[in-house]
Amino acid sequence: MKTMYKTEVTSHGGREGTVRSSDGHLELQVGMPGAGGDATNPEQLFAAGYAACYHSALKSIAQSKKIDTEGSEVIAHVSLHKGDDGYMLSAVLEVKIPGLDESQIMELAEAAHQMCPYSKATRGNIAVDLKATTV
């Protein structure tokens, strides 16, 4: 397998500290979910990465089928849960593509779910649901 990209991000202080990428493009205060203030949290960072990566996969699939995705959106709803066995995540990927009906959106959404590296990484590890929303 050919490596296409590598990065590194260092955390200082865990959930109540900072994260910084080695190239300096990412430097953020992190805090506990719901704590308020100017800090983001790991769940938001995960949701941002997943939404962006999945959206690119969706657009790639649509382009191969000559389907216009202008104005499309992917909203990653990420939840943190606590159960008897500790903490876990779940996600809902909400897909909006203007001009398409729910079944057309769902067909593209499912294909993107097979292609997206985040979806592949989470498959079998966390619950991920797909939701088609018409615009």
BAFI-3210 file (N, C-alpha, C; in Angstrom, 3 decimals, decimal comma, padded with zeros to 6 digits):
// residues 135
n [1|2|3|4|5|6|7|8|9|10|11|12|13|14|15|16|17|18|19|20|21|22|23|24|25|26|27|28|29|30|31|32|33|34|35|36|37|38|39|40|41|42|43|44|45|46|47|48|49|50|51|52|53|54|55|56|57|58|59|60|61|62|63|64|65|66|67|68|69|70|71|72|73|74|75|76|77|78|79|80|81|82|83|84|85|86|87|88|89|90|91|92|93|94|95|96|97|98|99|100|101|102|103|104|105|106|107|108|109|110|111|112|113|114|115|116|117|118|119|120|121|122|123|124|125|126|127|128|129|130|131|132|133|134|135]
n.u [000,847|000,558|001,634|-000,154|-000,251|000,978|000,665|001,124|-000,100|000,174|-000,808|-001,178|-001,935|-004,293|-007,855|-008,252|-006,502|-004,146|-003,936|-001,700|-000,557|002,267|003,087|002,076|-000,341|-002,645|-003,732|-005,085|-007,150|-008,390|-011,190|-013,449|-016,405|-019,225|-018,362|-018,134|-016,806|-013,862|-012,797|-012,478|-013,491|-012,501|-014,519|-015,805|-013,667|-013,263|-015,762|-015,586|-013,415|-014,441|-016,806|-015,733|-014,010|-015,784|-017,582|-015,975|-015,600|-018,254|-018,718|-016,894|-017,918|-020,401|-019,529|-018,373|-020,663|-021,734|-023,333|-024,546|-023,260|-023,350|-023,764|-024,146|-024,168|-022,638|-023,388|-021,950|-023,088|-021,986|-021,882|-021,080|-021,020|-021,697|-021,348|-021,774|-019,375|-017,627|-016,639|-017,938|-018,302|-020,755|-022,131|-024,002|-024,350|-025,474|-026,776|-027,136|-028,259|-028,972|-031,758|-031,964|-033,816|-034,773|-034,121|-032,213|-030,194|-029,572|-028,521|-026,095|-024,959|-024,592|-022,743|-020,593|-020,029|-018,820|-016,451|-015,116|-012,320|-012,580|-015,029|-014,360|-012,469|-014,013|-015,893|-017,592|-016,640|-017,815|-021,205|-022,563|-024,792|-026,587|-028,188|-030,498|-031,372|-033,698|-033,516]
n.v [-001,178|002,188|005,058|007,981|010,322|011,720|012,793|014,555|015,202|016,781|016,398|018,308|018,110|016,688|016,355|018,848|020,926|021,608|021,142|020,557|020,672|019,287|020,909|023,330|024,302|023,603|024,521|024,419|025,141|022,737|021,322|019,979|018,353|020,430|022,242|024,877|028,174|029,085|026,801|023,900|020,444|016,940|015,420|017,229|017,758|015,225|014,943|017,038|016,210|013,751|014,565|016,194|014,405|012,329|013,819|014,500|011,930|011,381|013,386|012,560|010,046|010,905|012,566|010,651|009,510|011,525|013,390|016,362|018,052|020,541|022,826|020,868|019,231|017,760|016,730|015,844|014,243|013,694|011,700|011,298|008,645|007,059|003,980|000,805|-000,373|001,699|004,678|005,599|006,307|007,458|008,002|009,992|010,486|013,022|013,704|016,095|016,965|019,202|019,062|016,320|013,314|011,522|008,752|008,765|010,305|008,631|006,394|007,412|008,159|005,707|004,484|006,257|005,775|003,328|004,005|006,074|006,783|007,314|006,108|003,481|003,086|003,272|001,296|-001,376|-000,680|001,610|002,779|003,903|005,789|006,534|009,334|010,685|013,845|015,855|018,841]
n.w [000,000|-000,849|000,828|001,062|002,472|005,486|008,834|011,923|015,143|018,198|021,529|024,433|027,703|027,420|027,362|028,368|027,372|024,840|021,260|018,597|015,304|013,556|011,470|012,157|011,190|012,480|015,540|018,543|021,412|023,615|025,290|027,757|026,533|026,204|028,083|027,463|026,743|024,812|023,739|021,624|021,228|021,363|020,112|018,390|016,682|015,539|014,262|012,397|010,768|009,809|008,466|006,395|005,003|004,263|002,720|000,550|-000,553|-001,247|-003,189|-005,124|-005,910|-006,923|-009,027|-010,721|-011,651|-013,026|-011,649|-010,357|-007,590|-006,545|-003,948|-002,069|001,156|004,020|007,158|010,075|012,768|015,831|018,668|022,104|024,278|027,432|028,854|030,548|029,921|029,573|027,740|024,509|020,983|018,597|015,336|013,037|009,689|007,896|004,812|002,307|-000,840|-003,203|-005,430|-005,721|-004,945|-001,927|-002,180|-004,239|-003,055|-000,906|-002,223|-003,262|-000,817|000,504|-001,207|-000,922|001,726|001,598|000,382|001,805|003,859|006,660|007,226|006,671|008,687|010,990|010,718|012,120|014,570|015,727|015,915|012,935|011,230|008,237|006,805|004,641|003,507|001,964|000,041]
ca.u [000,000|001,314|001,224|-000,474|-000,073|001,189|000,668|001,165|-000,661|000,577|-001,699|-000,620|-003,001|-005,489|-009,115|-008,226|-005,176|-004,002|-003,473|-000,950|000,032|003,706|003,311|001,543|-001,623|-003,697|-003,333|-006,366|-007,443|-009,423|-011,823|-014,468|-017,643|-020,230|-017,766|-018,220|-015,538|-013,342|-012,158|-013,197|-013,290|-012,145|-015,682|-015,966|-012,574|-013,583|-016,900|-015,094|-012,631|-015,318|-017,682|-014,950|-013,533|-016,959|-018,117|-015,121|-015,945|-019,579|-018,564|-016,179|-018,889|-021,371|-018,848|-018,224|-021,994|-022,124|-024,391|-024,132|-023,319|-023,273|-024,604|-024,333|-023,651|-022,605|-023,351|-021,606|-023,614|-021,195|-022,312|-020,247|-021,887|-021,047|-022,065|-021,138|-018,009|-016,856|-017,092|-017,931|-018,851|-021,625|-022,238|-025,004|-023,909|-026,649|-026,371|-028,073|-027,844|-030,091|-032,237|-032,098|-034,772|-034,174|-033,526|-030,998|-029,188|-029,176|-027,666|-024,771|-024,472|-024,123|-021,517|-019,540|-019,722|-017,897|-015,200|-014,495|-011,384|-013,120|-016,050|-013,645|-011,806|-014,992|-016,776|-017,486|-016,130|-018,840|-022,430|-022,628|-026,014|-026,683|-029,490|-030,685|-032,280|-033,936|-033,405]
ca.v [000,000|003,428|006,114|009,211|011,495|011,472|013,997|014,292|016,228|016,529|016,879|018,661|018,321|015,875|017,036|020,222|021,406|022,095|020,241|021,318|019,858|019,518|022,001|024,558|024,717|023,344|024,796|024,696|024,821|021,722|021,250|018,955|018,651|021,170|023,111|026,265|028,861|029,156|025,540|022,844|019,177|015,877|014,974|018,186|017,553|013,991|015,234|017,878|015,365|012,764|015,260|016,637|013,244|011,675|014,701|014,325|010,634|011,554|014,172|011,726|009,063|011,648|013,002|009,489|009,248|012,782|014,000|017,662|018,151|021,955|023,154|019,708|019,327|016,599|017,114|014,710|014,343|012,761|011,635|010,606|007,886|006,338|002,764|-000,033|-000,708|002,922|005,673|005,235|007,287|007,068|009,087|010,019|011,322|013,574|014,122|016,956|017,283|019,869|018,535|014,859|012,817|010,784|007,480|009,092|010,724|007,459|005,556|008,034|008,131|004,351|004,267|007,054|005,110|002,234|004,578|007,010|006,192|007,392|005,063|002,204|003,001|003,133|000,158|-002,434|-000,138|002,492|002,840|005,015|005,747|007,480|009,991|011,527|014,962|016,604|020,291]
ca.w [000,000|-000,954|001,754|000,343|003,341|006,913|009,654|013,351|016,015|019,578|022,581|025,742|028,678|027,172|027,040|028,880|027,010|023,466|020,207|017,598|014,250|013,397|010,515|012,737|010,598|013,455|016,917|019,184|022,809|023,737|026,598|027,933|025,808|026,952|029,103|027,033|026,515|023,449|023,372|020,926|021,928|020,426|019,335|017,294|015,730|014,828|013,380|011,293|009,873|009,185|007,510|005,238|004,265|003,690|001,684|-000,630|-001,141|-001,851|-004,415|-006,085|-006,410|-007,734|-010,250|-011,601|-012,198|-013,665|-010,835|-009,825|-006,123|-006,154|-002,796|-001,191|002,522|004,899|008,562|010,930|014,130|016,625|020,069|023,074|025,183|028,525|029,218|031,563|029,494|029,354|026,768|023,095|020,049|017,492|014,360|011,978|008,580|007,221|003,472|001,581|-002,208|-003,867|-006,701|-005,701|-003,962|-000,818|-002,624|-005,003|-002,079|-000,131|-003,075|-003,245|000,560|000,798|-001,987|-000,281|002,993|001,272|-000,115|002,745|004,828|008,024|007,330|006,745|009,992|012,061|010,446|013,105|015,824|016,282|015,117|011,990|010,440|007,140|006,728|003,458|003,724|000,741|000,187]
c.u [000,892|000,760|001,051|-000,185|000,141|001,169|000,850|000,630|-000,311|-000,429|-000,882|-001,811|-004,261|-006,699|-009,179|-006,845|-005,154|-003,641|-002,794|-000,357|001,497|004,005|002,741|000,218|-002,797|-003,128|-004,571|-006,343|-008,516|-009,935|-012,834|-015,720|-018,644|-019,683|-017,859|-016,847|-015,119|-012,748|-013,087|-013,015|-013,011|-013,311|-015,961|-014,886|-012,802|-014,709|-016,464|-014,321|-013,506|-016,199|-016,921|-014,506|-014,698|-017,553|-017,289|-015,402|-017,288|-019,485|-017,854|-017,115|-019,875|-020,754|-018,700|-019,541|-022,566|-023,348|-023,832|-024,307|-023,190|-024,251|-024,835|-023,692|-023,598|-022,467|-023,061|-022,099|-022,875|-021,639|-021,302|-021,188|-021,052|-021,940|-021,319|-019,683|-017,181|-017,472|-017,034|-018,572|-019,891|-021,721|-023,437|-024,457|-025,141|-026,196|-027,499|-027,492|-029,044|-030,450|-032,383|-033,142|-034,052|-033,499|-032,252|-029,859|-028,666|-028,267|-026,233|-024,144|-023,904|-022,837|-020,346|-019,100|-018,759|-016,519|-014,425|-013,554|-011,874|-014,184|-015,404|-013,023|-012,800|-015,867|-016,521|-016,999|-017,123|-020,060|-022,378|-023,886|-025,953|-028,090|-029,510|-031,727|-032,449|-033,941|-034,514]
c.v [001,239|004,473|007,408|010,466|011,022|012,812|013,589|015,498|015,824|017,163|017,184|018,891|017,532|016,710|018,462|020,797|021,994|020,942|021,098|020,360|020,232|020,650|023,331|025,024|024,518|023,601|025,273|024,387|023,740|021,690|020,129|019,335|019,361|022,137|024,585|026,876|028,788|027,844|024,651|021,567|018,073|015,396|015,922|018,004|016,293|014,236|016,063|017,045|014,383|013,433|015,646|015,457|012,552|012,505|014,586|012,997|010,716|012,296|013,369|010,698|009,760|012,084|011,836|009,112|010,476|013,428|015,263|017,683|019,585|022,216|021,991|019,957|017,950|017,132|015,854|014,999|013,288|012,852|010,850|009,949|007,285|005,162|002,009|-000,354|000,534|003,824|005,112|006,342|006,632|008,272|008,886|010,970|011,741|014,196|014,921|017,250|017,904|019,188|017,023|014,450|011,928|009,489|007,713|009,495|009,509|006,534|006,101|007,953|006,755|004,040|005,025|006,400|003,929|002,760|005,375|006,312|006,257|006,311|003,691|002,018|002,755|001,892|-000,965|-001,957|000,790|002,442|004,096|004,821|006,807|008,039|010,864|012,585|015,713|018,087|020,959]
c.w [000,000|000,029|000,979|001,168|004,767|007,630|011,105|014,099|017,439|020,529|023,828|026,664|028,437|026,807|027,563|028,642|025,608|022,548|019,155|016,586|014,071|012,417|011,005|012,163|011,541|014,842|017,654|020,667|022,786|025,156|026,635|027,138|026,713|027,983|028,731|026,824|025,059|022,944|022,550|021,734|020,909|019,562|018,168|016,241|014,903|013,828|012,179|010,282|009,117|008,132|006,245|004,378|003,548|002,557|000,398|-001,325|-001,860|-003,182|-005,502|-006,722|-007,340|-009,064|-011,223|-012,264|-012,904|-012,987|-010,205|-008,304|-005,633|-005,016|-001,841|000,172|003,149|006,315|009,362|012,341|014,950|018,082|020,885|024,077|026,300|028,902|030,290|031,225|029,146|028,305|025,352|022,273|019,155|016,564|013,452|010,927|007,798|005,909|002,814|000,206|-002,920|-005,190|-006,756|-004,677|-002,948|-001,270|-003,432|-004,056|-001,321|-000,937|-003,094|-001,849|000,910|000,040|-001,366|001,026|002,775|000,888|000,935|003,734|006,282|008,228|007,437|008,126|011,125|011,909|011,452|014,469|016,512|015,368|014,242|011,152|009,366|007,078|005,493|003,769|002,414|001,039|-000,578]
res [m|k|t|m|y|k|t|e|v|t|s|h|g|g|r|e|g|t|v|r|s|s|d|g|h|l|e|l|q|v|g|m|p|g|a|g|g|d|a|t|n|p|e|q|l|f|a|a|g|y|a|a|c|y|h|s|a|l|k|s|i|a|q|s|k|k|i|d|t|e|g|s|e|v|i|a|h|v|s|l|h|k|g|d|d|g|y|m|l|s|a|v|l|e|v|k|i|p|g|l|d|e|s|q|i|m|e|l|a|e|a|a|h|q|m|c|p|y|s|k|a|t|r|g|n|i|a|v|d|l|k|a|t|t|v]
***
